[in-house]
Amino acid sequence: MPRLLELLRWKLQVLFAWKPTRAQLLPLILGVYALAGWGAYANKASANRDLTTQVSLLQTERDGLVSRQKESEQASIELVREWQGKLASARAELGQAIAARDAAKGQPAGSQRELIASKKRFDQARDRVSETGSIKPAEPSKKAASKP
């Protein structure tokens, strides 16, 4: 064992005692720079691979989101069309209800005119009866003559 330690000590002394010349030092420095450059290139290539993977995942997600957005837009368009149809039918029903209401409002007015005409005829008949004291034959009403 002491022999092994002595051998190791001798190798360390030789290593630290080495004084390289310019011719020996230049290839050593260029080799270190070459290793550092290749390491940086490998690191950058690995980062680029990761970014490429992330970009492809993001494109896939974007495509999915775009398709879901288009489906949502189609569903919205269908709902709008459905509601427009319902609104149009409700407007038509409202128009019919308004027409029926106007017709119903017009009927009492016509009935009221008929009632006023009947009252006039009644008043005229009463006046004739009170003048003579007897009932005279009634004049044919204009409405009855125009109905045949």
KOLVO-506504 format. One record per atom (N, C-alpha, C): residue number from 1; residue in one letter; atom name; y, x, z. Coordinates in steps of 0.02 Angstrom, whole numbers, plus 32768, in hexadecimal, padded with zeros to 4 digits. Layout:
N
   seq   type   atom      Y      X      Z
   NUM      a     CA      Y      X      Z
...
This chain:
148
   seq   type   atom      Y      X      Z
     1      m      N   7FC5   8029   8000
     1      m     CA   8000   8000   8000
     1      m      C   803F   802B   8000
     2      p      N   8041   8060   8027
     2      p     CA   807D   808A   8023
     2      p      C   8087   80A6   7FDE
     3      r      N   8052   80B0   7FB9
     3      r     CA   8057   80CB   7F76
     3      r      C   8079   8098   7F48
     4      l      N   806A   8059   7F51
     4      l     CA   8088   8024   7F29
     4      l      C   80D3   801F   7F37
     5      l      N   80E5   8023   7F76
     5      l     CA   812C   8021   7F87
     5      l      C   8151   805C   7F6B
     6      e      N   8132   8095   7F6C
     6      e     CA   8151   80D1   7F51
     6      e      C   815A   80CA   7F05
     7      l      N   812B   80AE   7EE3
     7      l     CA   812F   80A4   7E9B
     7      l      C   8167   8072   7E8A
     8      l      N   816C   803E   7EB0
     8      l     CA   81A0   800B   7EA6
     8      l      C   81E4   802A   7EB2
     9      r      N   81EC   8052   7EE5
     9      r     CA   822B   8073   7EF4
     9      r      C   823E   80A1   7EBB
    10      w      N   820E   80C6   7EA0
    10      w     CA   821C   80F4   7E68
    10      w      C   8234   80CF   7E2B
    11      k      N   8215   8095   7E1C
    11      k     CA   8229   806D   7DE1
    11      k      C   8270   8051   7DEB
    12      l      N   8281   803D   7E27
    12      l     CA   82C4   8024   7E34
    12      l      C   82F7   805D   7E2D
    13      q      N   82E6   8098   7E44
    13      q     CA   8314   80D0   7E3C
    13      q      C   831F   80E1   7DF3
    14      v      N   82EA   80DE   7DCC
    14      v     CA   82F0   80ED   7D85
    14      v      C   831B   80B8   7D63
    15      l      N   8311   807A   7D77
    15      l     CA   8337   8043   7D58
    15      l      C   8381   8049   7D68
    16      f      N   8392   8058   7DA6
    16      f     CA   83D8   805D   7DB9
    16      f      C   83F6   80A0   7DA4
    17      a      N   83CE   80D1   7D98
    17      a     CA   83E7   8112   7D83
    17      a      C   83F3   8114   7D38
    18      w      N   83DF   80E1   7D14
    18      w     CA   83E5   80E0   7CCB
    18      w      C   842D   80DA   7CB8
    19      k      N   8446   8104   7C90
    19      k     CA   848A   8103   7C76
    19      k      C   8486   80FA   7C2B
    20      p      N   848F   80BC   7C13
    20      p     CA   8487   80B0   7BCB
    20      p      C   84C0   80CD   7BA3
    21      t      N   84B1   80DF   7B66
    21      t     CA   84E4   80F7   7B37
    21      t      C   84FF   80BC   7B11
    22      r      N   8533   80C7   7AE8
    22      r     CA   8550   8090   7AC1
    22      r      C   851D   8074   7A91
    23      a      N   84F5   809A   7A75
    23      a     CA   84C3   8084   7A45
    23      a      C   848F   8058   7A67
    24      q      N   8482   8064   7AA7
    24      q     CA   8452   803B   7ACB
    24      q      C   8474   7FFC   7AE7
    25      l      N   84B3   8001   7AFA
    25      l     CA   84D7   7FCA   7B1B
    25      l      C   84E9   7F93   7AEA
    26      l      N   84FD   7FA3   7AAD
    26      l     CA   8512   7F71   7A7C
    26      l      C   84DA   7F3F   7A6C
    27      p      N   849D   7F53   7A5C
    27      p     CA   8469   7F22   7A50
    27      p      C   8459   7EF7   7A8D
    28      l      N   845F   7F16   7AC8
    28      l     CA   8452   7EF0   7B06
    28      l      C   8486   7EB9   7B0E
    29      i      N   84C6   7EC8   7B04
    29      i     CA   84FB   7E96   7B0B
    29      i      C   84F4   7E61   7AD5
    30      l      N   84E6   7E76   7A97
    30      l     CA   84DD   7E45   7A61
    30      l      C   84A1   7E17   7A6F
    31      g      N   846D   7E33   7A8C
    31      g     CA   8432   7E0A   7A9D
    31      g      C   8442   7DD6   7AD2
    32      v      N   846A   7DEC   7B05
    32      v     CA   847E   7DBC   7B39
    32      v      C   84A9   7D84   7B1B
    33      y      N   84D9   7D96   7AF0
    33      y     CA   8502   7D63   7AD0
    33      y      C   84D9   7D36   7AA2
    34      a      N   84A9   7D51   7A80
    34      a     CA   847E   7D29   7A54
    34      a      C   8456   7CF7   7A7D
    35      l      N   843A   7D0E   7AB5
    35      l     CA   8415   7CDF   7AE1
    35      l      C   8443   7CA9   7AFD
    36      a      N   847F   7CBC   7B11
    36      a     CA   84AF   7C8A   7B2B
    36      a      C   84C2   7C58   7AF4
    37      g      N   84CD   7C71   7AB7
    37      g     CA   84DF   7C44   7A7F
    37      g      C   84A7   7C14   7A6F
    38      w      N   8469   7C2E   7A6C
    38      w     CA   8430   7C01   7A5D
    38      w      C   8426   7BCF   7A96
    39      g      N   8433   7BE3   7AD3
    39      g     CA   842E   7BB4   7B0B
    39      g      C   8462   7B7D   7B06
    40      a      N   84A0   7B90   7AF4
    40      a     CA   84D4   7B5E   7AEC
    40      a      C   84C4   7B2E   7AB2
    41      y      N   84A9   7B4B   7A7C
    41      y     CA   8495   7B21   7A43
    41      y      C   845F   7AEF   7A56
    42      a      N   842E   7B07   7A7C
    42      a     CA   83F7   7ADA   7A92
    42      a      C   8412   7AA4   7AC0
    43      n      N   8440   7AB6   7AEC
    43      n     CA   845E   7A85   7B19
    43      n      C   8485   7A51   7AF2
    44      k      N   84AC   7A67   7AC1
    44      k     CA   84D4   7A39   7A98
    44      k      C   84A6   7A0B   7A6F
    45      a      N   8471   7A28   7A53
    45      a     CA   8442   7A00   7A2C
    45      a      C   8421   79CB   7A58
    46      s      N   8410   79DE   7A95
    46      s     CA   83F2   79AD   7AC3
    46      s      C   8423   7975   7AD3
    47      a      N   8462   7988   7ADF
    47      a     CA   8495   7956   7AED
    47      a      C   84A0   7928   7AB1
    48      n      N   849F   7945   7A74
    48      n     CA   84A6   791D   7A37
    48      n      C   846C   78EC   7A2F
    49      r      N   8430   7904   7A40
    49      r     CA   83F6   78D7   7A3C
    49      r      C   83FE   789D   7A6C
    50      d      N   8415   78AC   7AA8
    50      d     CA   8421   7877   7AD9
    50      d      C   8455   7846   7AC1
    51      l      N   848C   7861   7AA4
    51      l     CA   84C0   7835   7A8B
    51      l      C   84A7   780A   7A51
    52      t      N   847E   7828   7A25
    52      t     CA   8462   7802   79ED
    52      t      C   8436   77C9   7A07
    53      t      N   8410   77D6   7A3A
    53      t     CA   83E6   77A2   7A57
    53      t      C   8411   776B   7A76
    54      q      N   8445   777F   7A99
    54      q     CA   8471   774D   7AB7
    54      q      C   8494   7724   7A81
    55      v      N   84AA   7744   7A4C
    55      v     CA   84CC   7720   7A15
    55      v      C   849C   76ED   79F5
    56      s      N   845E   7701   79EB
    56      s     CA   842E   76D2   79CC
    56      s      C   8421   7698   79FB
    57      l      N   841C   76A5   7A3D
    57      l     CA   8413   766E   7A6D
    57      l      C   844F   7640   7A6D
    58      l      N   848B   765D   7A6C
    58      l     CA   84C7   7633   7A6B
    58      l      C   84CD   760A   7A2B
    59      q      N   84B9   7626   79F3
    59      q     CA   84BA   7600   79B4
    59      q      C   8489   75C6   79B7
    60      t      N   8450   75D2   79D4
    60      t     CA   841E   759C   79DB
    60      t      C   843A   7565   7A08
    61      e      N   8458   7578   7A40
    61      e     CA   8476   7546   7A6D
    61      e      C   84AE   7521   7A4B
    62      r      N   84D8   7545   7A25
    62      r     CA   8510   7526   7A01
    62      r      C   84F6   74F3   79CE
    63      d      N   84C2   7506   79AA
    63      d     CA   84A5   74D7   7979
    63      d      C   848B   7499   799B
    64      g      N   846A   74A2   79D5
    64      g     CA   8452   7468   79FB
    64      g      C   848C   743C   7A12
    65      l      N   84C1   745B   7A2A
    65      l     CA   84FB   7435   7A40
    65      l      C   851C   7410   7A07
    66      v      N   8520   7431   79CD
    66      v     CA   853E   7410   7992
    66      v      C   8515   73D4   797E
    67      s      N   84D3   73DB   797F
    67      s     CA   84A8   73A2   796C
    67      s      C   84AF   736A   799E
    68      r      N   84B3   737A   79DF
    68      r     CA   84BC   7346   7A12
    68      r      C   8500   7325   7A0A
    69      q      N   8533   734C   79F9
    69      q     CA   8575   732F   79EE
    69      q      C   8575   72FF   79B3
    70      k      N   8553   7312   797D
    70      k     CA   854F   72E6   7943
    70      k      C   852A   72A6   7954
    71      e      N   84F4   72AC   797C
    71      e     CA   84CF   7270   7991
    71      e      C   84FD   7243   79BB
    72      s      N   8524   7262   79E8
    72      s     CA   8552   723B   7A11
    72      s      C   8586   7218   79E6
    73      e      N   85A0   723B   79B4
    73      e     CA   85D1   721D   7988
    73      e      C   85B3   71E2   7962
    74      q      N   8575   71EB   794A
    74      q     CA   8554   71B4   7926
    74      q      C   854B   7178   7954
    75      a      N   8536   7186   7992
    75      a     CA   852D   714F   79C2
    75      a      C   856F   712D   79D0
    76      s      N   85A5   7154   79D6
    76      s     CA   85E7   7137   79E2
    76      s      C   85FD   710C   79A7
    77      i      N   85F1   7125   796B
    77      i     CA   8603   70FF   792F
    77      i      C   85DD   70BD   792D
    78      e      N   859C   70BF   793D
    78      e     CA   8574   7082   793D
    78      e      C   858E   7051   7972
    79      l      N   85A0   706B   79AD
    79      l     CA   85BA   703F   79E1
    79      l      C   85FD   7020   79CC
    80      v      N   8627   7048   79AC
    80      v     CA   8667   702E   7995
    80      v      C   865C   6FF7   7961
    81      r      N   862F   7003   7933
    81      r     CA   8621   6FCF   7900
    81      r      C   8606   6F8F   7921
    82      e      N   85D9   6F98   7951
    82      e     CA   85BD   6F5E   7974
    82      e      C   85F4   6F37   7998
    83      w      N   8620   6F5B   79BA
    83      w     CA   8656   6F3A   79DE
    83      w      C   8689   6F1B   79AE
    84      q      N   8693   6F3A   7975
    84      q     CA   86C1   6F1C   7944
    84      q      C   86A4   6EDB   792A
    85      g      N   8662   6ED9   791F
    85      g     CA   8641   6E9B   790A
    85      g      C   8648   6E65   793F
    86      k      N   863C   6E78   797D
    86      k     CA   8642   6E48   79B4
    86      k      C   868A   6E2F   79BA
    87      l      N   86B9   6E5D   79B2
    87      l     CA   8700   6E4A   79B5
    87      l      C   8712   6E1B   797D
    88      a      N   86F9   6E28   7941
    88      a     CA   8707   6DFC   7908
    88      a      C   86EA   6DB7   7913
    89      s      N   86AC   6DB4   792E
    89      s     CA   868F   6D72   793B
    89      s      C   86B5   6D4E   7973
    90      a      N   86CB   6D73   79A6
    90      a     CA   86F2   6D54   79DC
    90      a      C   8735   6D3A   79C1
    91      r      N   8754   6D60   7993
    91      r     CA   8792   6D49   7975
    91      r      C   8787   6D0A   794C
    92      a      N   874F   6D08   7928
    92      a     CA   873F   6CCC   7900
    92      a      C   8735   6C90   792E
    93      e      N   8710   6C9A   7964
    93      e     CA   8706   6C64   7994
    93      e      C   8748   6C4E   79B3
    94      l      N   8773   6C7E   79C2
    94      l     CA   87B4   6C6E   79DE
    94      l      C   87DD   6C45   79AC
    95      g      N   87DA   6C59   796C
    95      g     CA   87FE   6C34   7938
    95      g      C   87E4   6BEC   7933
    96      q      N   87A2   6BE4   7937
    96      q     CA   8786   6BA0   7935
    96      q      C   879B   6B78   7972
    97      a      N   879C   6B99   79AC
    97      a     CA   87B0   6B76   79E9
    97      a      C   87F9   6B62   79E6
    98      i      N   8823   6B8E   79CA
    98      i     CA   886A   6B7E   79C3
    98      i      C   8874   6B43   7993
    99      a      N   884E   6B45   795B
    99      a     CA   8852   6B0E   792A
    99      a      C   883C   6ACC   794A
   100      a      N   8806   6ACF   7971
   100      a     CA   87EE   6A92   7993
   100      a      C   8821   6A7A   79C5
   101      r      N   8841   6AA9   79EA
   101      r     CA   8874   6A96   7A1A
   101      r      C   88AF   6A75   79F7
   102      d      N   88C5   6A93   79BF
   102      d     CA   88FD   6A77   799A
   102      d      C   88EC   6A32   7980
   103      a      N   88AE   6A2A   7968
   103      a     CA   8899   69E9   7950
   103      a      C   8897   69B7   7989
   104      a      N   8880   69CE   79C3
   104      a     CA   887E   69A1   79FD
   104      a      C   88C4   6990   7A14
   105      k      N   88F3   69BF   7A0F
   105      k     CA   8938   69B0   7A21
   105      k      C   8957   697F   79F0
   106      g      N   8943   6984   79B1
   106      g     CA   895D   6957   797D
   106      g      C   8943   6910   7985
   107      q      N   8907   6908   799D
   107      q     CA   88E9   68C5   79A5
   107      q      C   8911   689B   79D7
   108      p      N   8922   68B4   7A10
   108      p     CA   894A   6889   7A3D
   108      p      C   898D   6878   7A1F
   109      a      N   89AA   68A4   79F9
   109      a     CA   89EA   6895   79DA
   109      a      C   89E2   685C   79A8
   110      g      N   89AD   685E   7980
   110      g     CA   89A0   6827   7951
   110      g      C   8991   67E6   7976
   111      s      N   896A   67EB   79AA
   111      s     CA   895A   67B0   79D2
   111      s      C   8999   6795   79F3
   112      q      N   89C4   67C2   7A07
   112      q     CA   8A02   67AC   7A27
   112      q      C   8A2E   6788   79F5
   113      r      N   8A30   67A0   79B6
   113      r     CA   8A57   677E   7982
   113      r      C   8A39   6738   7976
   114      e      N   89F7   6735   7974
   114      e     CA   89D7   66F4   7969
   114      e      C   89E6   66C5   79A4
   115      l      N   89E7   66E1   79E0
   115      l     CA   89F6   66B8   7A1B
   115      l      C   8A3D   669E   7A18
   116      i      N   8A6B   66C9   7A03
   116      i     CA   8AB2   66B4   79FE
   116      i      C   8AB9   667E   79C9
   117      a      N   8A96   6687   798F
   117      a     CA   8A98   6654   795B
   117      a      C   8A7B   6613   7974
   118      s      N   8A44   6617   799A
   118      s     CA   8A26   65DA   79B5
   118      s      C   8A55   65B8   79E6
   119      k      N   8A76   65E0   7A0F
   119      k     CA   8AA6   65C3   7A3F
   119      k      C   8ADF   65A0   7A1B
   120      k      N   8AF6   65BF   79E4
   120      k     CA   8B2C   65A0   79BD
   120      k      C   8B15   655D   79A2
   121      r      N   8AD8   655C   7986
   121      r     CA   8ABE   651D   796A
   121      r      C   8AB6   64E9   79A1
   122      f      N   8A9F   6500   79DC
   122      f     CA   8A96   64D3   7A14
   122      f      C   8ADA   64B7   7A2B
   123      d      N   8B0B   64E4   7A2F
   123      d     CA   8B4E   64CE   7A43
   123      d      C   8B6B   649D   7A10
   124      q      N   8B60   64AC   79D0
   124      q     CA   8B79   647F   799C
   124      q      C   8B56   643B   79A1
   125      a      N   8B15   643D   79AC
   125      a     CA   8AF0   63FE   79B2
   125      a      C   8B08   63D6   79EE
   126      r      N   8B14   63F8   7A26
   126      r     CA   8B2C   63D7   7A63
   126      r      C   8B71   63B9   7A57
   127      d      N   8B9B   63DF   7A32
   127      d     CA   8BDE   63C5   7A24
   127      d      C   8BDB   6386   79F9
   128      r      N   8BAE   6385   79C9
   128      r     CA   8BA6   634A   799E
   128      r      C   8B8D   630F   79C6
   129      v      N   8B60   631D   79F3
   129      v     CA   8B45   62E6   7A1D
   129      v      C   8B7C   62CC   7A4A
   130      s      N   8BA4   62F6   7A65
   130      s     CA   8BD8   62DF   7A92
   130      s      C   8C0F   62BB   7A6D
   131      e      N   8C1B   62CB   7A2D
   131      e     CA   8C4F   62A9   7A05
   131      e      C   8C3A   6261   79F6
   132      t      N   8BFF   6257   79DE
   132      t     CA   8BEA   6215   79C8
   132      t      C   8BC2   61F1   79FC
   133      g      N   8BA7   6216   7A28
   133      g     CA   8B7E   61F6   7A5A
   133      g      C   8B38   61EA   7A41
   134      s      N   8B2A   61FD   7A06
   134      s     CA   8AE7   61F6   79EB
   134      s      C   8AD3   6237   79C8
   135      i      N   8A95   623D   79BC
   135      i     CA   8A7C   627A   799C
   135      i      C   8A7F   6271   7951
   136      k      N   8AA1   629E   7930
   136      k     CA   8AA5   629D   78E7
   136      k      C   8A6C   62C7   78CC
   137      p      N   8A59   62BA   788E
   137      p     CA   8A25   62E5   7872
   137      p      C   8A3F   632D   786D
   138      a      N   8A16   635B   7882
   138      a     CA   8A2A   63A2   7883
   138      a      C   8A2C   63BD   783C
   139      e      N   8A5B   63E9   7832
   139      e     CA   8A60   640A   77F1
   139      e      C   8A28   643D   77EB
   140      p      N   8A0D   6442   77AF
   140      p     CA   89D7   6475   77A9
   140      p      C   89F4   64BB   77B6
   141      s      N   89D1   64DF   77DD
   141      s     CA   89EA   6522   77EE
   141      s      C   89E4   6550   77B2
   142      k      N   8A10   657D   77AE
   142      k     CA   8A12   65AB   7776
   142      k      C   89D5   65DA   7779
   143      k      N   89C1   65EB   77B3
   143      k     CA   8989   6619   77BA
   143      k      C   8948   65F8   77A5
   144      a      N   8940   65BA   77B4
   144      a     CA   8903   6596   77A2
   144      a      C   88FE   658E   7756
   145      a      N   8937   6585   7735
   145      a     CA   8937   657D   76EC
   145      a      C   892A   65BF   76C9
   146      s      N   893C   65F6   76E8
   146      s     CA   8933   6636   76C5
   146      s      C   88ED   6653   76D1
   147      k      N   88C5   6639   76FE
   147      k     CA   8883   6655   770C
   147      k      C   884C   6642   76DB
   148      p      N   884F   660B   76B2
   148      p     CA   8814   65F9   768B
   148      p      C   87FF   662E   765E
